[in-house]
Amino acid sequence: MLKSAALLVCDLQIKTIKNLHNQSRLLKNVNMLIHASKHIPNIKTSIAAQLRPEILGKLSSEIDGDKIDVIYDKNTYSMADDILFSEFEKHQIEDVILTGMEIQWCINHTVRDLTARGIRVHVPTDAVGNHLSYTENRDNFIRLRQHGALLCSSDGIICEQLRHFDEDAAKWYVRYIKTKPM
């Protein structure tokens, strides 16, 4: 169970997402997590970063960016910077759900930087990507785990937060999975 968590969306930008393997599935799962962040009480904030947006473009319109609390620009592969840590301090963040791309670069660097600070980083393997298939990313996922990432699925991390059928978050999730796009 997450304690005080943040959802992070890393570099899903106009010019970068065209390189994603299984792009529609990944974007669907990231959007589901963005929507979940508005219903699950222990997800306190959602934060997106854009790597060099003047070159790679802004956050893709295929991401529900209007539901993201903070969107900021970055120049390094890692999302870990003063802007992010300021948000973590404001919301007393202990856990992160990390989504986005590129697994071997930005996701890996962010995992390493956050776990070094004692933050638990949950990586839904169906909400991170690059140009490789899930099978081809096997070694990248092993590496993330070696750096302290807790691998999961998007549905799994959501369901772990739901304790009772009658709670509002569970009711939202049941409605969402009945109507979510395939």
C-alpha positions in Angstrom: 0.0 0.0 0.0 1.3 3.4 -0.9 1.7 6.0 1.9 1.9 9.5 0.6 2.5 9.1 -3.1 3.1 11.1 -6.3 2.4 10.0 -9.8 5.3 11.0 -12.2 5.0 11.2 -16.0 8.4 11.4 -17.7 9.0 12.8 -21.2 5.8 11.7 -23.0 6.3 14.5 -25.5 5.0 15.3 -29.0 8.3 14.2 -30.8 9.3 11.4 -28.4 6.1 9.3 -28.2 6.2 8.3 -31.9 9.2 6.1 -31.0 7.3 4.1 -28.4 6.7 0.4 -28.9 3.0 -0.3 -28.2 2.3 3.4 -27.9 -1.5 3.2 -27.5 -1.4 0.7 -24.6 1.2 2.7 -22.8 -0.6 6.0 -23.2 -3.9 4.3 -22.1 -2.3 3.1 -18.9 -0.6 6.4 -18.1 -3.9 8.2 -18.6 -5.6 5.6 -16.3 -3.1 6.3 -13.6 -3.5 10.1 -14.1 -7.3 9.6 -13.6 -6.7 7.3 -10.6 -4.5 10.0 -9.0 -7.7 12.2 -8.7 -9.6 9.4 -6.9 -7.2 7.5 -4.7 -6.6 9.6 -1.5 -3.0 8.5 -0.9 -1.9 9.7 -4.3 -1.3 13.3 -3.3 -0.1 14.9 -6.6 0.7 14.2 -10.2 3.8 15.7 -11.8 5.0 15.6 -15.4 8.4 16.6 -16.8 9.4 17.5 -20.3 12.9 17.0 -21.5 14.2 20.0 -23.6 10.7 20.9 -24.9 12.1 23.5 -27.2 13.6 20.5 -29.2 11.3 17.6 -28.3 8.0 19.4 -28.0 5.6 19.8 -25.1 3.7 17.0 -23.3 1.7 15.1 -25.9 -2.0 16.0 -26.3 -2.7 12.2 -26.0 -1.9 12.5 -22.3 -4.6 14.0 -20.1 -2.3 16.9 -19.2 -5.2 19.1 -17.9 -5.5 16.6 -15.0 -1.8 16.8 -14.1 -1.0 19.1 -11.1 2.5 20.2 -12.1 4.2 20.2 -15.5 7.8 21.4 -15.6 10.8 21.5 -18.1 14.0 19.7 -17.4 17.4 19.5 -19.1 18.7 16.2 -17.5 17.6 12.6 -18.0 16.4 12.4 -14.3 13.2 14.0 -13.1 14.9 14.5 -9.7 15.6 18.2 -9.3 14.7 21.1 -7.1 11.2 21.5 -8.6 10.3 17.8 -8.0 11.8 17.8 -4.5 9.9 21.0 -3.6 6.6 19.2 -4.6 7.7 16.1 -2.6 8.3 18.3 0.5 5.0 20.1 0.1 3.0 16.8 -0.1 5.4 14.7 2.2 5.9 12.2 -0.6 7.3 8.8 0.4 6.3 6.7 -2.6 6.4 7.4 -6.4 4.6 5.8 -9.3 6.9 6.4 -12.2 5.6 6.3 -15.8 6.9 7.5 -19.1 9.9 7.0 -21.3 12.9 6.1 -22.0 13.4 3.1 -19.7 17.1 2.9 -20.1 17.7 6.6 -19.8 15.2 8.9 -18.0 13.3 6.2 -16.1 16.6 4.5 -15.0 18.2 7.8 -13.9 15.1 8.9 -12.0 14.8 5.5 -10.2 18.5 5.7 -9.1 18.2 9.3 -7.9 14.9 8.8 -6.0 15.8 5.5 -4.4 19.2 7.1 -3.3 17.0 9.5 -1.3 15.0 6.8 0.3 11.9 7.2 -1.8 10.1 4.0 -2.8 9.7 4.0 -6.6 7.0 1.8 -8.2 7.4 1.3 -11.9 4.3 -0.1 -13.7 6.0 -2.0 -16.6 2.9 -1.4 -18.8 3.2 2.4 -18.3 6.9 2.9 -19.2 8.5 2.3 -22.6 10.9 3.0 -25.4 11.3 1.6 -28.9 11.8 -2.0 -27.6 9.2 -4.6 -26.9 8.5 -5.7 -23.3 10.6 -8.9 -23.9 13.5 -6.9 -25.4 13.4 -4.7 -22.3 13.9 -7.6 -20.0 17.5 -6.5 -19.1 16.3 -2.9 -18.6 13.7 -4.0 -16.1 16.3 -6.2 -14.3 18.5 -3.1 -14.1 15.6 -1.0 -12.7 15.0 -3.6 -10.0 18.7 -3.7 -9.2 18.5 0.1 -8.6 15.6 -0.4 -6.2 12.5 -0.1 -8.4 9.4 -2.0 -7.3 8.0 -3.4 -10.6 4.2 -3.7 -10.9 1.4 -3.2 -13.4 -0.9 -0.1 -13.7 -4.0 -2.1 -12.7 -2.1 -3.8 -9.9 -0.8 -0.6 -8.2 -4.3 0.9 -8.4 -6.0 -2.3 -7.0 -3.5 -2.4 -4.1 -4.9 0.9 -2.9 -8.5 -0.2 -2.8 -9.6 -1.7 0.5 -13.4 -1.9 0.3 -15.9 -2.2 -2.5 -18.0 0.7 -1.1 -15.2 3.3 -1.0 -15.4 6.1 -3.6 -12.1 5.1 -5.2 -13.2 1.5 -5.7 -16.5 2.6 -7.2 -14.6 5.0 -9.6 -12.2 2.2 -10.6 -15.0 -0.3 -11.4 -16.8 2.3 -13.5 -13.5 3.2 -15.2 -12.5 -0.3 -16.2 -16.0 -0.9 -17.6 -15.8 2.1 -19.9 -12.0 2.6 -20.5 -10.9 2.6 -24.1 -9.2 -0.6 -25.3 
